[in-house]
Amino acid sequence: MREQIDQIQPLSLIVLACVVGLVTGGGAIVFDELIRMVQWVAIGSTEAPLYVLPTLPWYSYLLVPACGGLLVAPVVLLVSRESQGHGVPQVIEAVMLGGGKIRPRVAVVKSLASALTIGTGGSVGREGPIVQIGAALGSFLGQLLQIPQSRLPTLVGCGVAGGIAAAFNAPIAGAFFALEVVMRNFAMPAFGPVMLSSVLATVVSRAYFGNHPAFVVPGYALLSVWELPLYLLLGIACGLGGVSFMVVLDLLEQGFRKIRIHPLLKPALGGLILGVALLVVPDIYGVGYATMDSILRGGVSWTWLLLLLPVKMLATSLTLASGGSGGVFLPSLYLGAITGGLLGMGAGAVFPAFTAPSGGYALVGMGAFLAGATHSPITALILLFELTNDYHIILPLMLSCSVSTLVAKLLREESIYTIHLLRRGIDVRRREENLMQAFTVEQVMRREAPTLSERAPFKDIVQHFLLHDASLCFVVDDRHTLLGTISIHDVKDLLREDALDSLVIAKDLLHPSTRPTHPEETIAHCLEKFSLTEQEFLPVTAHDSGKLQGMISQRDVLDLYYREILRHEYLGLSLRSEQGAHAEHQHVRLPHEYVVEILPVPARHTGKTLREIALRTSFNVTAVAVRHGGLHGQDELPNPDQPLGRLDFLVLVGRAVDLQQFAQQEG
């Protein structure tokens, strides 16, 4: 039975996903209690802040958020900078570029920083922090147990799903948020573990908090088909609102970067400004569950909603831009409730005969605004469905979420999560380029490069090219500083000039290197340099001194590129080749007549490296993993310079006929 399970999903991954779900559910409980403790210290009560604030003196409105900022700054800036902001972009980056590796300290620092921000009045949500906390816990568990790196992003996704599920008591929405927003992958190898983690995190949170929805709302329904145009209009309004939220947040972040005060003081400045706003609009304190509940019941006037809309948007953006820690998920729901409530009140005044109460529009607006801001309509739709446990509102919800996402994407291709990544050169839509951002030249370069002294005579230059296969060599001075390159074609032109033998030296023939690369550069940047030159090799020099440290081959870079693309696309599948007492090679069918097959290293290639075998040029196949020491060895990324043993197996991708040609080689 275990063998059959492993063919579908590795049993170890299933067990680990369950553990991550349980741990994340517990982490959500600890985080919630931490927020309550900070709030009790800050305002003397764990009740809803909206009911406690009127009993406090006016100066508390100013001091509490400012003091929270002072405490948050050193925690984030001095211990773990990735804990700043709303967390989800950092998790997406870790999955796409970092192989799912997140430092364990992020879970601790993010918990403390976000609890300080929210508990002292920061106008942000708790779902972003719990997403990052869950992701860090999943990553830490995977690294601690040294699981294959290809499975680490799945465990990160399990932590994300568990965090959302525990925070909202919404297991399906939690799973789809992880798959749709963070992992961007609905394939079965990720789907099953993520779902299991989400379920178990919800079980843990329900055991502690009880089985209650995040919002208790009346049973709203579509009263008439004539309401559908109104919900269409609501979708457009929420799409515009989501884009506006992104713009405001982006502008304030840029503005705070330009303020010339010490970074440790910026969160306190943001808290002080927020405190001034709290004197006028106390509803923006913290998460804002009580205000959203009132809007969903139609208990807030339209004049107050008009004031809340811009103030809440500015308050959330201010908290994050100044250096606070928290999420944008709940603020998006808050802003959506306001937008829907306003439109519902207007529709009720104009068309009282066939419109639902304003709370129904507020409920749909929550999902639509979230969909527009995060570009995740599936998550928004499922979340609101789980919050209401009512199917009757599903048609307006589907319409508004779809339209909102469409409008937001037409106006701005980035979501509120990906815009931060794009500003740092990470485009989630260009997956292949992002993969190459994760590698540096130092990881691919060859340490030994063909070199000649600048004073080498012509006969030594000729002798060099006769003894080496490379079509060029690098010319260096006495300090090994790169001066330029000499091509074999430069030498050919002078071979007939016998009189020049004693006159020409290497310095006379070299061409200055206009595009050297450096060890710390990314492979993506290196690929751009290759595209601008016709050279097969680029010199690798120290950035400060210009000393030659090696060279990098265009072929090696492209091999890495193809290998990573295939590994990310196909190595998530479970491949087992043992049945009974004999080995049987099983194929997983791929598009375009390609298959994946596990083959032993042919005897004639034992002791050779992958670079020497030249799989792509000789056999038109690609090695995406190596199993050292036998069929049951752990999958490892191929090292092109590591000799292969007689017990090693290769996981190869190629056409069946090419794989057969490689396997049938004789010793």
N, C-alpha and C positions, 0 to 999 in steps of 0.2 A: 504493500500500500504506500509506503514511504517513497519507493521508486516512482510510482505513478504520480504521487503528489509533486515530487521534485521535477518531473517533466513539465508540469504546469507552472509551479511556483516553488522555489527552494523552501523547504520546511523551516530552515533557520531564519529566513527573512520573515516568514509568517510569525514565528515566535517573537522575533525582535520587534515587529510592528505592534504586536499586542503589548509587549513590555513598554514601548514608547507611548502607546495610548494611555496605559495605566499611570505612568510617570507624569505625563503631560496633564492628565486630569488632576493629579495631586498638585502639580505645579500651579494650575489655575486656581485651586483652592488657596494655596499659600499666597499667591499674588493678590487675590481678592482680600484676604485677611490683612495683608500688608497695607493695602490702600485704606482699609477701614482704620487701621491703627494710626497711620499718618494723619488721616482726617480727624481722628479723635484728639490727637495732639494739637492739630492746627486750629480746630474750631470747637473742641470740647464735646463732640457728639459724633456718633456713627450713623445718625439718621440722615434722610435726604437733605443735602445742604440748603435747598430752596426753603425749607421750613426752619432751619437753624440760623441762617444769616441775619434775618431781621432782629434777632435777639442780641447781636454782637454790636459793639461800638463801631463807629464809622471808620476809624483808623485801622481796624482789623482787615477791612476790605483791601487796604493798600499793603499792609505789612505781611500778611500771610502769603500771597503769591510772590512778593519780592523775596521773602526769606526762603521760600521753596526754590526759587531760581538760584539763590546763593548756595544752597545745599546741593542742587543738581549739578551745577557747573563742575566742581572738582571731581565728582563721582564719574562723570562722563568723559570730560576732557583729559583727565590725568590717568584714568584706569582703562577705559575701553571706549574709544571714540565711535566704534560701530554701533554703540548703544544709543547714540543720539538720533533724533528724528523719529519717524513713525515705523521703522523696523522692517517693513515688508520689502522695500528695495534692496536692503542689505541681504535678505534671505534669497531673493531672486538672483542676486549677483553670486552668492555662494553656490547656488545650484548650477548656474550656467557657466561660471568661470572657475570656481574654487573646488569643483568636484564634491560639493556638499560639506566641505570642512568649515566648521565654525568653532571659534575658541570657546571652551567651556565657561570661561569667566563672563561671557556675554549674558548667559542666563541669570547669573547673580546680579551683575551690574544693571542689566535692563530692568529686572524686577525692582530694584531699589530706586533707580532713577525715575521710572515711570510712576511708581507709587508716590514718590515725593512730588512729582509734577501734578498728578491727578488729585492727590489728597490735599494739596495746598491751593487748588483752584484752577489748575491748568485746563483749558477748554479743549481737551483731547479725549480720545477713546482708549479703552483698555485692550481692544482686540489686537492692535498692532504689536504692543509689547508681548502679549501672550503668544502671538504667532512667532516672534523672534525667540522667545523663551523656549517654546516647544521645539522649534527648529534646532536651537542650540543643544537641548537635551537629547534629541534624536541623533544629532551629529556626534555628540560626546560619547553616547553609548556605542555607536558604530565604530568610532575610532578606538575606544577602550577595548573592544572585542576584536579589533583588527579585521573587520569584515572586508571583502573585496571592495575596492574603491568604486566600482561601477554600481554598487548597491547603496552607497552612502547617500546620494541625493534622494533615493526613495525613503530612507529613514528620516531625512529632513522633511520631506513632504508629509510623512506620518505625524511628525511633531506639529507641523502647521495645521493639519486637519484636526488633530486632537485639541489644539488651542482654541480654534474657532468653535468647534463643537462644544467644548466645555464652557466657553464664555457665553454662548447664546442658547445652550441646550438644543442645538440644531446639528445632529450628526451628519445628515446628508449634505447640508450647506457647507459644513466644515470640510468634508471630503472634496466637494466640487471646488471650493475655494483653493485648496491645495493643488488640485489637478489643473484648474483653469487659469489661475493667476500666477502661481509660483512655479509649478513644474511644467506647465503647458504641454501636458502629455496625458492622454486618456487611455494609453495602451494597457493591456492586462497586467504586465509585470509590475506596474505602479498602482493600478486601480485597486486590486485586491488588498494589498497591505495597507494602503491609505484608508480604505473603508473600514477595515478591522480596527485600526488605531482610533479612528473617529468614533466608532461605536463604543469602544472600551473607555475612552476619555469621557464620553457622555455618561456612561454607567457610573463612573467614579464621581463626577460632578453632581449627578442626580442623587447619589447616596448621601451627599453632604448638604446640597442646597434644596433638594426636593425636586420633583418633576413639575416644574412650573415654567411656562414660557417667559422669555425675556420681557415681553410686553403683553399685558392683558387687555385685549381690545374687544369691542362688541362685534357681533357677527354681521359684517357688511357684505353686500351682494350687489350685482349689477341689476338695477331696477328696470332698465329699459335699454334696448339697442341704441336708442338715441343718445345714450350717454357715451357710446364708444368714441364719437368725434371729440368729446371733452377729454377723454383719457388719452386720445391721440395728441391733443393740445398739451396735456400734462406731460407726456413723454418729450415733446419738443422743449417745453419749459425746463424740464429737469436736465435734458441734454445740454442746454445753454447754461444752466446753473452749474453743472458739473465742470464744464470748461471754465466758467468764471472762477470757480473755486480753485482750479489748477493755476490760473493766471495770478490770482491774488496771492496764493501761497508762494508761487515762484518769484513774484515781484518783491514780496516782503523778505524772502530769503536772500535775494540779491542785495536788498537794501541794508539788511543787518550785516552782511559781509563787508559793506563799505563803511559802516560806523567805526570810527577809530577810537575804540576803548578796549580795554583788556578783555579777551574772550571770556574770562571767568566772571565778568560783570554783565555780559550781555543777557543771560537768562534772568538776572535780577532786574535789569531794565525792562525786559519784556513783561515780567511779573508785575512791576510797578504800573506800567501802562494798562495792563489787564485789570489791576485793582481799581483804577480810575473808572474803567468801563463797568466793573461790577457795582460801583456805587449807583449807576443809572440802571443797569440791566443785570440783576443778580442771577437770572436764569442761565447765564453762560458759565456759571461756576461748575467745574468738573465735567463729568460725563453727561449729565442732563437727563437721566431717565424720567424724573418726575415731570419735567416740562414736556417731554415727548408723550408721556401717558396722557397729560391734559389735552394736548393737541389732538391725539387720536380719539379722545372722547368729545371733541368739539368744545372744550372748555376755555379756549383762549380767544380773545377778540382779534378781529382782523387788523386793527391798528397796532396792537402789540406784536402780531406776527410780522407786520411790515417793518417794525423796528428790529425784531429779532434776526431777520434774514441777513442783513449786511453785518450786524454786530457779531453774530455767531461766526460767520465766515471769516471776519477779521480777527476775532478772538482766537480761533483755532490756528489760523495762519501765523498770528503773532506768537503764540506759545511755541510752535514748532520752529519758526524762523529764528527766534531768539536763542534757541538751544535747548528747549524743553524736550521731554521724551514722552511719546504717546502715539496713538493711532488716529487715522483719518476715516476709518470704517464707520464708527458710531457717529462722528460729526456729519458724515455724508447722509446717514439715516435721519439725523436731526434736521439738517437743511432740507432734505426731501419731505419730511413731515410738514415743515413750514410752507414749502412751495405748494404741496398738495392741499394743505389746509386753506391757503389763500385762494387757490383756484376753485376749491369746493365751495367756499363761501360765496365767491362771485357767481359760480354756476347756480347755486341755490337761490340767489337773489334774482337772477334773470330767468331761470327755468325751474321754478319750484315744483312743477307738476311731475317731473320725471328724473330728478336728480337725487342721488343718495346723500346722506349727511356728510358734512365736510370731513369727518373723521375717516370715511372710506377713501376719499381722495388723498388724505394725508398718508394713509397706509400704503396706497399704491405709489404715492410720491416717494416714500422712503426707498422702495425697491428701485424705482426708476432713477432717482438721483444717484444711488449707489452704483447702478449699472453704468450711468453716464460718466461718473468720476473714475471708476476703476476699469471700465471696459469689460465687465464680467457679468453679462446678462443672465447666464445660467445660475451663477451663485446667488445673484440678487433675487431671481424668481423663486428659487428653492428656499432661500432663507425666509422670505416673506410668507411663503406657503407653510413652512414649519412654524413660524411665529403665530399664525392665525389658526392652523389646523382646520382650515375651512376652504373647500374647493370652489365655493361660489364666486370668489373674487379673482379667480385665476385668469379669466379672459382679459379683464382690464389690466391685470398685472403683466401678462405676456405682451400685450400691445404696447403699454407704456415703457416697459424695460427694453423692448426691441427698438422702438423709435428713439428712445433716449440714447442708447448706445450708438445707433446709426448717426444721429445728429452730432454727438460728441466726436466720433471718429472722422466725420466729414470736416469738422472744424479743426480738430487737432488729433493727429495720429497717436500721440503718446497719451498714456493714462496718467493718473496722479501718482502711480507707483513707478512707471518706467521713465517719466520725464527726468527724474533725478539721475537715473542710470545713463540716459542719453547725454546729459550735460558732461558726463565723465567719459564719453566715447563708447558707451556700451549700448548697442542697439539690439534689443531682444528679437527684432524681426530678422536680423541677419545672424542666424545661429552659427553658420560656418565661420564667419569672421570672429565671432565671440569666442569660439573654441580656440582659435589661434591667439587670442588675447591672453589665454591662460598659460601659454608657454613663452619662455624667453630664449634668446639666441644662445645663451650659455648652456641650455639643456640640449641643444641640437648640434652645436658647433663641433668641429674637429680641432683638437688641441694642437695637432701637428700640421703645419702648413709648409709647402715648398718655398724656400727662401734663398735669396742670393744677396751677397754683400754688394753695396753700391760700387765697390772698386773691383768686382769680379771681371776678369778679362773675357773676351768674346769666346775663346775656346772653352772656358769653364761653363759659360752659358749654354753652348751647344751640347757639351757633355751632360749638363743637367737635364736637358729635355730628352736626350737619348736614354737616360736612366729612369725617368719618371713618366708616368702615363698622363699626368695633368697637362693641360694645354696652356697653362700660364703659371708664372711664379711671382712671388712678391719680393720686392727689393727693399732692404732695410739698411739703416746706417749702423754705426758702431754701438749705439744704445738700443738697437732693435726697434727703432721707430720706423713705421711704415713710410716709405717714400713714394711708392707706386707699384705698377705691375708690368711685367713683360710677357707678351704673348708669343707662342711658337711661330705665329705668322710674321712677327717682327724679325725673328731670327732667319726664317727662310729667305727673306728678301736680301740678306747680306751674305748668304753662304757662298755665292759666286764671287764675292769681292775679297780675294785672298789678301790684298794689300791692307785691308782694314783689320785683319786679325789682331795685330798688335796695338792698334790704335783705339778700338772701340771697347768700352767698359759698360757695365750694367746701367750705370747712371745715365749714359747717353741714350739708351734704348727705352727707358721706362716711360710709362704713361701715368700721370698723377691719378691716384684713386679719388674720384670725386664722390663716391657713395660708399664709404666704409660703414659697417654696422658695429654695434657695441654689445657686450654680453648682457646688459640689463634691458635691452630693447625687446619688445614683444615680437613674436613671429609674424603677427599681422603687419607690423610696421616693416619688418624685414621683407615680407612678400611685396609690399609696395615698392621697395627699392629694387627688387629683382625685376619688377614690371617696367621700371624706368631704365634698365640697362640690359644689354644682350649677353652679359657675362653669366657663365655657369656657376662661378664661385664669387663670393664676396669676402673681403678681408674683415676680420673681427679685431678691433683695436680698443685699447683702454680709452675711455671717454676723456680723461683729463690729460694723459701724456701722449696718446697716439701710438703707444707701443703695440706691436703686432702680438696678438694672443692666440690666433688660430684663424680658421676660415670656416665658412658655412656654405654648403652646397645647395643649389636650387632643388636638386633631386631629393636630398634628405628632407628639405622643408615640405616638398609636395608629398613625399611618402608619409610624413607625419600628418599632413592635412587629410589625406585620403584615409589613413588608419583611424584618425579620431572621428571623422564623419561616419565611417562604418561602425566603429565601436559604439558611438552614442546611438546609432540607429538600430543596431542589431544585437549587441551583446547583452541587452537586457533580457533576451530570450534565454530560457534554460535549455542547455544542450547536454544530453546524457548519451553516452555511447556504449554502455556496458549492459548486456542482457545475459543472465546466466553466467556461464564460464567463459564465454568468448566475447571479444569486442566486435561491435557492429557499428559502422559509421552511419549516423542518422543525419538526414538533411532537413534544414529548415528553409522552405522555399522563399525566395526574395524576389522583388520586382526585376524585370529586365533579364530574366534567365540566369540570375545569380543564385548561388546556394552557399550555405555555411557548412563546413565539414571539418571534423577533427581528424588529423592525419599524423602518423608517426614521422619523425625526421628520417628520410631515406638514408641508407647506410653510406652512400657516397658523399653525403653532406654532413656527416657526423664530424664535429670539430670545427666546422666552418661557422662564420657569423652570417646573419641575415643580409648584411651588406655584401658579403662575398657571394652569397647565393643569388642575389638580385632577382627576387621572386617576380617583381612586376615586369621587369624587362625581359627575363628569360621564360617565364611561364604565364604572365598576365594574371597573376593571383596576388592577393594581399594578405599578410599575416596581421590579424587584429588582436591576437593574444598568444601567449606561450605557456604551456603547462610543463614545468620542469619536473623531472623525476618520475614521470608516469602519467597514465590517463587520469588519475584522480588528483593530480597536483592542482594547486591553486592557479587560477588564471592571472597572468601578469602581463603588463604592457610590454610589447617587444622592445628589447634593447638591441639596436642594429649591430653593436660591436661585441655582444656577448656570445661566445662559442656555444653551439648547440650540442647536447649530449645524446648518446644513443637511446636513452630512455625518455627523451623529451617528445612532446606532441605539439603540433601547431594548429591553432584555430584559424582556418583559411577561408577567405571569401573570393569567389570567382565563378566562372562558368564551369559546369560539370565536366566538360571535355578537357578544360585546362587543369582542373584539379586531378583528373584521372591521369593526365600526362605526367604531372609531378609525382603522383603516388607510384607510378609504374617504373620509375627510374631504377636501374640496376646498380648494384654496388660496384 
